[in-house]
Amino acid sequence: MVRRGGTRTGAAASARSEAARSRPARPRARAEAEIDESAPEHWLRTIRLSGFSVLMLGLVILAIIVLAPNLRIFIEQRQAIAQLEQQLATTQESVDELSADLARWSDPAYIESQARERLFYVFPGDVSYLVVGDAVEVTTSEGLPISDSIQTTQVDWMHSLLTSIYTAGLTDQTPDELVGPEQGANP
């Protein structure tokens, strides 16, 4: 009898499962598709707020409202302190440089060297020579260096002068159109 009851129950369960398999799966698939489509918003629907959760959320928001201005003031003060420390370091460097300069001016040898270099002072009996323009290299308007040696020209200046006079007197060209004689040409 147990066997029979077990068989009947087993047969009924297998018949139900076969019937469930043979049913169309569309309504269930639609429900799963709807849940999948709204999955990003699904977590919001599952949130259940208790009174304690609402109270804690309110306290967190109140703490943010109360502490935010103080935090802003703290950050501004830290920035101001950092800026003042930078100014203090710059000023300290300047003071150190001026102190070193003052110590140098206390040395008689430094004062003597500065008087000789800046003011061109000499001791009595010393002879001072001042060379002007020694460091500057003289150049032409085109930027070419001017030579140190005397050079002779290859142009007969008398012929060039007479050619220039005859050309200017006997031509109908304007002064801009006239061309001077070539340098280095022999007559």
Buried (B, 14 or more C-beta within 10 A) or exposed (E): EEEEEEEEEEEEEEEEEEEEEEEEEEEEEEEEEEEEEEEEEEEEEEEEEEEEEEEEEEEEEEEEEEEEEEEEEEEEEEEEEEEEEEEEEEEEEEEEEEEEEEEEEEEEEEEEEEEBEEEEEEEEEEEEEEEEEEEEEEEEEEEEEEEEEEEEEEBBEEEBEEBEEEBEEEEEEEEEEEEEBEEEEEE
